[in-house]
């Protein structure tokens, strides 16, 4: 396999990943990578802003696309 073929393979694999920010099951928000990776485990955050900060940092590092499943604005926090 030539260097060019290897780089094309790596670029294609890079396109297979994406970063997702979504509401967590009970409270807060999650940042995860699809498909899952060992280097970036599922992370939980109390606020949408914290989850987006983490997702944007991963995006700057890896170059993967970022998706938010929270709509334009996250839902309001639930009363304790």
N, CA, C and O of each residue as an XYZ file, in Angstrom:
320
protein
N       0.856     -1.177      0.000
C       0.000      0.000      0.000
C       0.900      1.238      0.000
O       1.817      1.353      0.814
N       0.629      2.146     -0.910
C       1.460      3.345     -1.004
C       1.039      4.365      0.060
O      -0.006      4.214      0.694
N       1.838      5.376      0.243
C       1.546      6.441      1.211
C       0.258      7.165      0.832
O      -0.536      7.517      1.705
N       0.046      7.390     -0.466
C      -1.171      8.073     -0.926
C      -2.400      7.228     -0.623
O      -3.419      7.756     -0.178
N      -2.316      5.913     -0.862
C      -3.432      5.016     -0.561
C      -3.732      5.012      0.930
O      -4.895      5.026      1.331
N      -2.700      4.992      1.742
C      -2.884      5.008      3.187
C      -3.545      6.309      3.633
O      -4.440      6.279      4.478
N      -3.133      7.435      3.095
C      -3.734      8.721      3.456
C      -5.198      8.777      3.020
O      -6.037      9.302      3.752
N      -5.508      8.252      1.856
C      -6.901      8.213      1.394
C      -7.751      7.338      2.307
O      -8.899      7.676      2.592
N      -7.197      6.208      2.773
C      -7.905      5.331      3.701
C      -8.181      6.056      5.010
O      -9.292      5.981      5.535
N      -7.185      6.757      5.542
C      -7.345      7.500      6.791
C      -8.397      8.594      6.623
O      -9.232      8.783      7.507
N      -8.372      9.317      5.505
C      -9.349     10.372      5.262
C     -10.757      9.810      5.177
O     -11.694     10.414      5.701
N     -10.923      8.664      4.526
C     -12.257      8.055      4.440
C     -12.742      7.640      5.817
O     -13.910      7.850      6.142
N     -11.877      7.057      6.630
C     -12.256      6.633      7.985
C     -12.625      7.841      8.840
O     -13.535      7.754      9.665
N     -11.940      8.958      8.659
C     -12.211     10.170      9.427
C     -13.639     10.653      9.157
O     -14.302     11.169     10.057
N     -14.107     10.485      7.924
C     -15.450     10.931      7.571
C     -16.531     10.071      8.221
O     -17.680     10.502      8.320
N     -16.184      8.867      8.665
C     -17.159      7.971      9.271
C     -17.558      8.385     10.686
O     -18.571      7.905     11.196
N     -16.790      9.261     11.332
C     -17.054      9.650     12.707
C     -17.821     10.960     12.779
O     -17.741     11.788     11.872
N     -18.573     11.141     13.873
C     -19.227     12.417     14.131
C     -19.366     12.615     15.634
O     -19.413     11.658     16.406
N     -19.430     13.882     16.025
C     -19.574     14.262     17.425
C     -21.033     14.647     17.631
O     -21.595     15.403     16.838
N     -21.649     14.130     18.692
C     -23.060     14.398     18.955
C     -23.215     14.945     20.363
O     -22.662     14.401     21.319
N     -23.978     16.034     20.482
C     -24.378     16.565     21.790
C     -25.875     16.331     21.891
O     -26.632     16.721     21.002
N     -26.308     15.685     22.990
C     -27.731     15.370     23.147
C     -28.126     15.475     24.612
O     -27.270     15.426     25.495
N     -29.430     15.620     24.873
C     -29.876     15.611     26.264
C     -29.593     14.236     26.877
O     -29.756     13.206     26.222
N     -29.172     14.239     28.123
C     -28.927     12.974     28.820
C     -30.260     12.356     29.230
O     -31.299     13.015     29.182
N     -30.223     11.106     29.625
C     -31.443     10.389     29.964
C     -32.192     11.039     31.123
O     -33.408     11.212     31.046
N     -31.495     11.398     32.184
C     -32.177     11.964     33.349
C     -31.971     13.463     33.454
O     -32.946     14.213     33.512
N     -30.746     13.911     33.480
C     -30.433     15.340     33.601
C     -29.168     15.654     32.839
O     -28.321     14.789     32.620
N     -29.054     16.904     32.440
C     -27.823     17.347     31.818
C     -27.742     16.972     30.347
O     -28.751     16.741     29.680
N     -26.502     16.920     29.866
C     -26.244     16.694     28.446
C     -25.064     15.756     28.281
O     -24.209     15.651     29.161
N     -25.027     15.078     27.150
C     -23.956     14.141     26.844
C     -23.231     14.572     25.570
O     -23.839     15.085     24.630
N     -21.939     14.354     25.563
C     -21.136     14.506     24.355
C     -20.584     13.125     24.041
O     -19.925     12.508     24.878
N     -20.852     12.642     22.835
C     -20.391     11.317     22.468
C     -19.912     11.308     21.027
O     -20.224     12.203     20.241
N     -19.154     10.283     20.702
C     -18.637     10.081     19.359
C     -19.354      8.871     18.776
O     -19.481      7.839     19.436
N     -19.821      9.001     17.542
C     -20.431      7.873     16.847
C     -19.582      7.544     15.645
O     -19.282      8.451     14.868
N     -19.177      6.313     15.439
C     -19.238      5.191     16.367
C     -18.314      5.413     17.560
O     -17.368      6.195     17.473
N     -18.581      4.733     18.673
C     -17.787      4.938     19.895
C     -16.297      4.679     19.673
O     -15.911      3.814     18.887
N     -15.480      5.442     20.377
C     -14.033      5.255     20.318
C     -13.485      5.133     21.736
O     -14.080      5.639     22.687
N     -12.363      4.465     21.866
C     -11.733      4.321     23.179
C     -11.078      5.632     23.611
O     -10.933      5.888     24.807
N     -10.683      6.456     22.653
C      -9.982      7.697     22.998
C     -10.923      8.815     23.426
O     -10.492      9.763     24.082
N     -12.207      8.720     23.064
C     -13.182      9.749     23.436
C     -14.428      9.083     24.009
O     -15.395      8.867     23.278
N     -14.428      8.750     25.307
C     -15.591      8.082     25.900
C     -16.775      9.050     26.026
O     -16.616     10.263     25.894
N     -17.948      8.498     26.280
C     -19.142      9.290     26.549
C     -18.879     10.201     27.745
O     -18.356      9.751     28.766
N     -19.239     11.480     27.623
C     -19.028     12.439     28.711
C     -20.353     13.093     29.071
O     -21.146     13.430     28.193
N     -20.592     13.272     30.378
C     -21.813     13.893     30.884
C     -21.499     15.284     31.419
O     -20.457     15.498     32.038
N     -22.415     16.239     31.173
C     -22.243     17.615     31.637
C     -23.548     18.133     32.208
O     -24.631     17.694     31.821
N     -23.433     19.065     33.126
C     -24.633     19.659     33.736
C     -25.314     20.648     32.815
O     -26.539     20.765     32.834
N     -24.539     21.367     32.003
C     -25.132     22.393     31.144
C     -24.828     22.119     29.677
O     -23.872     21.423     29.334
N     -25.667     22.686     28.830
C     -25.491     22.574     27.390
C     -24.184     23.245     26.959
O     -23.481     22.731     26.089
N     -23.863     24.376     27.555
C     -22.639     25.102     27.212
C     -21.393     24.283     27.479
O     -20.467     24.288     26.667
N     -21.350     23.577     28.606
C     -20.200     22.728     28.924
C     -20.067     21.587     27.915
O     -18.961     21.252     27.490
N     -21.195     20.998     27.538
C     -21.171     19.899     26.567
C     -20.688     20.398     25.207
O     -19.907     19.720     24.538
N     -21.149     21.581     24.795
C     -20.733     22.139     23.508
C     -19.256     22.526     23.524
O     -18.562     22.340     22.525
N     -18.768     23.060     24.642
C     -17.338     23.391     24.750
C     -16.478     22.149     24.535
O     -15.476     22.196     23.822
N     -16.875     21.035     25.155
C     -16.143     19.779     25.002
C     -16.217     19.308     23.552
O     -15.204     18.919     22.971
N     -17.410     19.343     22.971
C     -17.594     18.883     21.589
C     -16.777     19.734     20.616
O     -16.172     19.203     19.684
N     -16.757     21.036     20.827
C     -15.988     21.918     19.943
C     -14.487     21.677     20.076
O     -13.751     21.787     19.096
N     -14.029     21.347     21.293
C     -12.611     21.031     21.484
C     -12.242     19.751     20.728
O     -11.184     19.681     20.103
N     -13.109     18.746     20.786
C     -12.857     17.511     20.041
C     -12.878     17.797     18.540
O     -12.062     17.261     17.790
N     -13.809     18.640     18.110
C     -13.901     18.979     16.692
C     -12.623     19.668     16.200
O     -12.135     19.370     15.110
N     -12.088     20.582     17.002
C     -10.842     21.256     16.613
C      -9.688     20.259     16.515
O      -8.832     20.377     15.638
N      -9.668     19.280     17.414
C      -8.583     18.294     17.441
C      -8.707     17.266     16.318
O      -7.734     16.982     15.621
N      -9.902     16.711     16.147
C     -10.092     15.586     15.226
C     -10.609     15.992     13.843
O     -10.373     15.283     12.864
N     -11.308     17.123     13.754
C     -11.862     17.546     12.473
C     -13.165     16.859     12.109
O     -13.601     16.940     10.961
N     -13.802     16.180     13.069
C     -15.062     15.486     12.802
C     -16.220     16.469     12.838
O     -16.144     17.478     13.540
N     -17.305     16.198     12.089
C     -18.465     17.095     12.121
C     -19.172     17.033     13.473
O     -19.125     16.018     14.168
N     -19.825     18.133     13.830
C     -20.494     18.279     15.121
C     -21.987     18.419     14.891
O     -22.420     19.230     14.073
N     -22.784     17.621     15.619
C     -24.239     17.665     15.543
C     -24.815     17.857     16.931
O     -24.352     17.240     17.890
N     -25.822     18.706     17.042
C     -26.523     18.899     18.307
C     -27.943     18.370     18.144
O     -28.672     18.808     17.254
N     -28.333     17.444     18.987
C     -29.680     16.897     18.960
C     -30.588     17.629     19.937
O     -31.599     17.084     20.379
N     -30.229     18.866     20.276
C     -30.979     19.652     21.253
C     -31.838     20.725     20.593
O     -32.478     21.506     21.298
N     -31.872     20.787     19.277
C     -32.594     21.855     18.603
C     -31.795     23.139     18.674
O     -30.602     23.124     18.979
N     -32.464     24.260     18.389
C     -31.782     25.562     18.428
C     -31.380     25.944     19.834
O     -30.312     26.517     20.047
N     -32.224     25.631     20.787
C     -31.936     25.945     22.181
C     -32.158     24.704     23.017
O     -33.078     23.934     22.743
N     -31.341     24.493     24.026
C     -31.545     23.325     24.878
C     -32.791     23.505     25.725
O     -33.226     24.633     25.953
N     -33.376     22.396     26.200
C     -34.532     22.524     27.067
C     -34.154     23.192     28.387
O     -33.003     23.103     28.812
N     -35.110     23.862     29.044
C     -34.777     24.501     30.318
C     -34.439     23.456     31.372
O     -34.923     22.327     31.298
N     -33.611     23.818     32.356
C     -33.268     22.842     33.414
C     -34.495     22.473     34.215
O     -35.390     23.295     34.417
N     -34.534     21.244     34.668
C     -35.663     20.773     35.486
C     -35.498     21.256     36.913
O     -34.382     21.404     37.412
N     -36.621     21.498     37.558
C     -36.580     21.920     38.969
C     -36.125     20.743     39.824
O     -36.507     19.599     39.579
N     -35.319     21.034     40.815
C     -34.793     19.967     41.667
C     -35.817     19.489     42.661
O     -35.534     18.592     43.455
